[in-house]
Amino acid sequence: MNLAFPWRFDHRGRTAESADDRYVRDLIEVVLFTAPGERVMRPDFGSGVAQLLFEPNSPELASTVEMLVHGALTQWLSELITVSAVHVEAEESTLRVRVSYARRSEDRQQVQTFALGTPS
């Protein structure tokens, strides 16, 4: 088992754990939503996508986000996953990031979707 994200206690008062699939999904989320410079001991960690939230939503922005996400996931999680595709859809004030990947320990493809957006 792996530590759950966000870190919390379970019903027994112990550190909560999560299954492998959930743990990897949580790691992807951490990479996506962490801005470079946010982590003191690892200042280059993250994707930088959050910095683009206030840019005009466009196909060019979606392409930039695809490149940033794919690069960040490959850099930070390549020991755990193989990223096969990143697809970004621009919908009004929201970017939907769909990540297709396989855990290195198995060949099963998984798809997770994350929403990045400005509050309405």
TAMO-V810808 format. One line per field, one symbol per residue. ss: DSSP state (A for helix, B for strand, O for the rest). phi: phi as a letter, one per 40 degrees, with the letter a starting at -180 (. if undefined). Layout:
ss=???
phi=???
This chain:
ss=OBBOOOOOBOOOOOBOBBOAAAAAAAAAAAAAAOOOOOOOOOOOOOOOAAAAOOOOOOAAAAAAAAAAAAAAAAAAAOOOBBBBBBBBBBBOOBBBBBBBBBBOOOOOBBBBBBBBBOOO
phi=.bccbcdaccccgbccbbcdccccdccccccccccdgccccaccchbgcccccccccacccccccdcccdccccccbccbbbccabbbbcbfcbbbbbbbabcccacccbbbbbbbaccc
